[in-house]
């Protein structure tokens, strides 16, 4: 069978399994099995697949039909123009998080803290875009930190990126101050979990998704501790769920932050809350 025939068979299987955008995923998996860039896949479709490639491809398709995320099958996820290594130990980088990157890059910063860094995609992207900046990424999960460290090494950012294990502010030195603090914390409320796609609910780390409460627990901790770790004029920026803007902005105000704003993503949904510590 040619690559095109294998691809058609995979597409039918994925569509029958209810996989969203089955055609895109089938092509990405075939390119991965062939160790090709997806852009070059068309050139290989008329040729017969080597048996070992066909076997590898159909094993990947079977796992995708069981709703395992493509990123877990390929081990990679693109984010802000760079590839990041991902595993089931970290939250999959998502396009909406690029809203946080864009907002952060509008500010000047030399010292950045990423709380709950996961794959490191936020911290490392900011350091890659600001070549004089240094940063700290923290996470409660040691396996997640191992992923972040691997990504830092792959991007050549190890000299400027440090990582520490611990829960939120517990992993930060008491005297440390930052120009920018960012976070994409677990914000899905417990009663929202049943509505998640199987790729998310069954394959991503639960503690990165939800606080098993109202979805605001992390924001309460982040807002309360931020003034102790922000440099004068420094900013706290967090990703939020689309309906959490007012609640999180209120927490920022209660903590004494100023210039609070709720920023939309490309779909017009509330996605980032930012606030600033008043300059002395």
Helices and strands as residue ranges (DSSP letters): H 3-16, H 22-34, G 38-40, H 41-44, H 51-65, H 70-74, E 76-79, E 82-85, G 95-97, H 98-104, E 111-115, H 121-129, E 134-139, H 142-154, G 158-160, E 161-165, G 168-171, E 178-183, G 190-195, H 198-201, H 206-209, H 217-229, E 230-239, H 245-254, E 258-264, E 270-276
